[in-house]
Each structure stands twice: as structure tokens, then as C-alpha cells.
Amino acid sequence: MRLTNRPFLIALPLALVLSGCISLGGEPPASLLTLSPAVTAPAGPGVAADASRPVVAVLAFDTPAKLDVLRVPVAVSDTELAYLQEAFWVEKPARLFRRLVGETIRARGQTMVIDGDDTTTLATVTLHGTLIDMGYDAQSGAAVVRFDAVRIAKDGAVTTRRFEARETGVAAETRAVGAALNVAANKVAAEVADWVAAS
């Protein structure tokens, strides 16, 4: 009897000690936000690279500190920033938006898209830039996506352009803001795809 009880007697104080040292964090959110493309490339053979088709490398996008988190920023005023309660991205916004832009360009079926940072030597066009905003404007009740794009041609010519989309009349609630940001992000991604295709 004494031997069988010993493991229990040792384990109990150890569990009590560990409970004071380890924090498992707060309650997980009920759901996570993501971006889903309005159009996707069909399954099957992809686009082959040849002299008549551009090869676009979509590089990692930069972002300000307010977006370098898994939260949705809220512009309370011109000088105040908060985060939308209980709203969390599944991963950082710049990564989600980069994938959305790449898939939107790919879905046009006219361009070969590569999104690995180590494959840029294959590209005829390189796209990168800064995701300036992907959040909620409390003053206007709008979801806002703003992106400064940089397009570099194979000959080294550099072109820049700012893209912006706003969805207005959005309640400051996780589901509504998430859906509106998805719509706005898809609008910007479509405009970026058109701009890249025109190069």
C-alpha cells in the first residue's frame, strides 16, 4: 500500500509547484479572423513560365508596429489607437494579405506567381510594399485597407502606387469588421493584380 501511494504523494506537490510557475494564458478566442480570396486559381496544371508570360515574385510585405500583432487596430482618433475587443487574426495581417495578393494574381491565369523569398532570380516582375493599414476607423465606422506597393521590373525600373479600399457603415463588432476587412482587402488585391498585369 505504501509503495502504490508514493507516486501520488510526490506528484501532487509537484503539480502544485508547477501551477504557480506556468501560465497557460487567458481564455482562447471563440474564433479567429482570416482573409479568403474572392477568386482562386483552379486545380490542375499551373501556368508555365515562357517569354510571353511574366513571372511575378510576391515578396514579404512590411508593416508598421500596430499591424505586427494578431489584433485588429482601431483608430479612435487621429492620435489614439486601440484594438478591437475579442478580434484576433489567425496570423499576422501582412502574411495574410501577401497570400491574398498572390492568389488573386495567380487566379487571373496569365501570370506565373512565385512567393518564396529565395526564388526572386526567376522573376520578371517583383512586387513588395508596405501594408499601412488593415483595421477599423471608429470615427467613420469604416473598415480600411491601405497598401503602398512597389513594382520592380526586370530592367530595374521601379514604380510605386498607393491602393486603398474602405467599407463604410460597419459596426464595431468582431464578425462585422472581419467580413468588411475581407471585402476591402480583396478589392485592393484585385487592383494590385490589375496594376501588376499592366506592367
Protein Blocks (a to p, Z undefined) as FASTA:
>chain_A
ZZmmmmmmmmmmmmmmmmmmpcgbjaddfbdcddddfbdcdedjdddddfkbccdddddd
dddfklmccbdcddfblmbccddehiacfbdfklmmmmmmmmmmmmnopaccdfbfklmm
mpmbdcddddfbgcddfklopacdddddddddfkopacddddddddehiacbfklmmmmm
mmmmmmmmmmmmmmmmmZZ
